[in-house]
Amino acid sequence: MDATARAFGYRRGVPGTLALSATLAALLLAAAAIWSVRAAFRRARRRHGADLLRQVNALNELLGRLTLPGPLPPFGHGSGRPDFLLEVARHALERRPSIVVECGSGLSTLVIARCLELNGTGRLWSLEHDADFARFVRGEAARLGLERLAVLDAPLVATPLGDERWLWYEPSGLPDGPIDMLVIDGPPGRVQPLARYPAGPILFPRLAADAVVLVDDARRGKERRVLARWAREFPALAREVRGTARGLAILTRGR
Ligand SMILES: C[S@@+](CC[C@H](N)C(=O)[O-])C[C@H]1O[C@@H](n2cnc3c(N)ncnc32)[C@H](O)[C@@H]1O
């Protein structure tokens, strides 16, 4: 045994061989762990790269369709992603809805309002719990010359549904007629478990026969549970889920 081996505590004979084997095994395990972390990073990078491309392409198509007179405001963490906004725009342009209701305002509000303007028909009522943000969205709509919308100051209020109590938008500013298109992207999930559930019992009975409901974040656990509960309680609504970045559920009946 040379001096180096002695320095590392190796001994001659069986104990020395065992110690060497254990060290080799530990090195192999460490190498395998490093390799698998690197592979996971590569996969994540590829996924993010693919998503980035999808978002850029969606934004490109969206802006091409909208032909807005100015830029959209910057995207924030809470903003709808371009692939969601593009789906919203496609539905608004193809279906030409008269009454659109939205839960949770932002970029989608501006996109829908612009589509209604291009359609030359329809109006959007957007429920927003945050008064400052509602003011911001109204200002952006004015900057872009959009008029077919009302961003409603709708604070979250105690809302009894059956024997359950929820927090949901104060809905008194909504119009009376049947809703042709409903976009559900709020309230934020931190408000309560299954934060978006009340939209079902409160708004689904008001849907027009050929209405469409678009639900963002359909891949998230909370929204999946909300969708599952709606499916039990509103079996007449068929559901399709699109593979947008966050998942988009499309609910329809009779079309
Ligand atoms: C999921 S976001 C709604 C996003 C919106 N539908 C859109 O497409 O941008 C839910 C709530 O987050 C808040 N929010 C959204 N975007 C925000 C931003 N850029 N800055 C601050 N708050 C925002 C608003 O109160 C909104 O009602």
The ligand as a Gaussian input file, in Angstrom:
#p B3LYP/6-31G(d) Opt

LIG

0 1
 C      -55.238000      35.420000     -13.408000
 S      -55.321000      37.142000     -13.226000
 C      -56.344000      37.616000     -14.563000
 C      -55.553000      37.779000     -15.818000
 C      -56.318000      38.375000     -16.976000
 N      -57.465000      37.606000     -17.334000
 C      -55.373000      38.493000     -18.166000
 O      -55.601000      37.857000     -19.194000
 O      -54.380000      39.212000     -18.036000
 C      -56.331000      37.342000     -11.809000
 C      -56.168000      38.674000     -11.121000
 O      -54.801000      38.993000     -10.979000
 C      -54.651000      40.412000     -10.984000
 N      -53.703000      40.770000     -12.059000
 C      -53.664000      40.286000     -13.302000
 N      -52.647000      40.838000     -14.017000
 C      -52.032000      41.672000     -13.166000
 C      -50.914000      42.537000     -13.300000
 N      -50.240000      42.635000     -14.463000
 N      -50.570000      43.275000     -12.243000
 C      -51.256000      43.187000     -11.092000
 N      -52.323000      42.387000     -10.886000
 C      -52.711000      41.640000     -11.914000
 C      -56.023000      41.023000     -11.226000
 O      -56.594000      41.385000      -9.976000
 C      -56.770000      39.859000     -11.844000
 O      -58.154000      39.919000     -11.618000

